[in-house]
Amino acid sequence: MEYPQVNENPGEMVVSISGLNKWFGDLHVLKNIDLEVAKGERIVIAGPSGSGKSTLIRCINFLEKYQQGEIVVNGITLTDDHKTIEEVRREVGMVFQGFNLFPHLTILENCTLGPIRGFKLNKEKASQTAMHFLEKVNIPEQANKYPGQLSGGQQQRVAIARSLCMNPDVMLFDEPTSALDPEMVKEVLDIMVDLAKEGMTMLCVTHEMGFAKEVADRVIFMDKGQIVEQNKPVEFFTNPQHERTKLFLKQIL
């Protein structure tokens, strides 16, 4: 299995979002979102709770249905057609706040389930791929254990390995460290930093601003369902332009 390569064509768009609007009943949670993500780009999405940032990335693989706008992933226009959704999800890996591992399956089985069902890989090949990525996240010795036997940090690393087993072109991280004890956060962030350095296209919703400073190509700040500001990390943190951004940074830094 080859690792993702560093982007050699920064003009190639992996994700294009235009005019995206979403409501939960009467609540307008995403308002006219326009966003393009180039191949190999690392984007951190920040903002207060309820700003729409998690909803935005969940729309990219149709975990949330939106009412208006268009999302295109690797040339595939996302619709509510089941076949199209499955095509997009093969392109997109997702790591959740709560791990979402199957408790009745071993770590190895959690990682092989997707490739066997989605790509029709035989069990031996799927196991080889899974072990490759479990080694990549530094827990191959946990392969035959069950999720309940692992720490939170180890479970989140399994979740990352499981997504990588599907060979995605883009990885979505939805507050991947927020459910972890403080001492476990670094081990997960270190894996994410390694992925970023290898050129994986990443959209990461997180409050870990140190991570944003280290690996992000762009930091996006959302509030009340809108993209308020976006910039390169140095400019974003040292010279924020919008008053709402300045208040947010003052509260968290």
Stockholm file with secondary structure:
# STOCKHOLM 1.0

chainA/1-253         MEYPQVNENPGEMVVSISGLNKWFGDLHVLKNIDLEVAKGERIVIAGPSGSGKSTLIRCINFLEKYQQGEIVVNGITLTDDHKTIEEVRREVGMVFQGFNLFPHLTILENCTLGPIRGFKLNKEKASQTAMHFLEKVNIPEQANKYPGQLSGGQQQRVAIARSLCMNPDVMLFDEPTSALDPEMVKEVLDIMVDLAKEGMTMLCVTHEMGFAKEVADRVIFMDKGQIVEQNKPVEFFTNPQHERTKLFLKQIL
#=GR chainA/1-253 SS CCCCCCCSCTTCEEEEEEEEEEEETTEEEEEEEEEEEETTCEEEEECCTTSSHHHHHHHHTTSSCCSEEEEEETTEECCSCHHHHHHHHHHEEEECTTCCCCTTSCHHHHHHHHHHHHSCCCHHHHHHHHHHHHHHTTCGGGTTSCGGGSCHHHHHHHHHHHHHTTCCSEEEEESTTTTSCHHHHHHHHHHHHHHHHTTCEEEEECSCHHHHHHHCSEEEEEETTEEEEEECHHHHHHSCCSHHHHHHHHHHC
#=GC SS_cons         CCCCCCCSCTTCEEEEEEEEEEEETTEEEEEEEEEEEETTCEEEEECCTTSSHHHHHHHHTTSSCCSEEEEEETTEECCSCHHHHHHHHHHEEEECTTCCCCTTSCHHHHHHHHHHHHSCCCHHHHHHHHHHHHHHTTCGGGTTSCGGGSCHHHHHHHHHHHHHTTCCSEEEEESTTTTSCHHHHHHHHHHHHHHHHTTCEEEEECSCHHHHHHHCSEEEEEETTEEEEEECHHHHHHSCCSHHHHHHHHHHC
//
